[in-house]
Amino acid sequence: MLQALLIFALQILYVPILTLRTIFLVKSQTKAAAGVGLLEAAIYIVALGIVFQDLSNFYNIAGYVLGFGVGLFLGGKLEAKLAIGYVTYHVNLVERSDELVSSLREAGFGVTVFTGQGINSVRYRLDIVSRRSREQELLDIVESIEPKAFMTSYELRSFKGGYITSSMKKRAKKFKQKEETNRKDSQ
């Protein structure tokens, strides 16, 4: 029974590490993926080795299977918490919204505005690039100003140039300071 608990614990470690390795590979961070992969392989060999020592031991097999399932759950939570990478949003509007553009820029998001022809009228599209860790903040701003906006999102694998550099970090810092000042003033 102690072996089954060890296998369970190893799987709880192994699967989130597997998740991280996969994320790093998808994000083209091969050095990080290789480093994490070493740890992943070591845990995998130990856990599977214990299971294969006695395939008639149901508890060891159950520990492996249950640990894998719980590990997947934890890996998903870890991925969402880390929010590695960037996302781009296309926000489509029926009318131009300078308020939305200004609010997004003040919050430190890069925004490009396009004008296009829809089926019945002129439409406006905002292209917004954000760190995944700030995605909910972006969505909250859009929802508060343009709740009927049509939005699509894409994860970015790579990009070069543009606004998402040091100026974005500076604006985000200013925006947070402004929010803190507003909160203190309203209390």
HELIX and SHEET records of a PDB file:
HELIX    1   1 LEU A    2  VAL A   26  1                                  25    
HELIX    2   2 THR A   30  GLN A   53  1                                  24    
HELIX    3   3 PHE A   58  LEU A   82  1                                  25    
HELIX    4   4 ASP A   98  GLU A  106  1                                   9    
HELIX    5   5 ARG A  132  ARG A  134  5                                   3    
HELIX    6   6 GLU A  135  ILE A  145  1                                  11    
HELIX    7   7 SER A  166  SER A  186  1                                  21    
SHEET    1   A 4 GLY A 110  GLN A 117  0                                        
SHEET    2   A 4 VAL A 122  ARG A 131 -1                                        
SHEET    3   A 4 TYR A  86  LEU A  93 -1                                        
SHEET    4   A 4 PHE A 150  LEU A 156 -1                                        
END                                                                             
